[in-house]
């Protein structure tokens, strides 16, 4: 998904779920700024809502780095 469709999807998501889910699990409050695939697309994850989550930029970077370490 690209362009205005993606921007509309992101805006709708963050209006409904404004907080970073990873921070919430740790008892922190941070704004979600990145729409993340829980299971990455390259690992067979889907682009559907159950596979999406909002993350702050630091949490998204940490998750992405961990996923890249697991790739061969």
Buried (B, 14 or more C-beta within 10 A) or exposed (E): EEEEEEEEBBEEBBEEBEBBBBBBEEEEEBEBBBBBBEEBEEEEBEEEEEBBBBBBEBBBEEBBEEBEEEEE
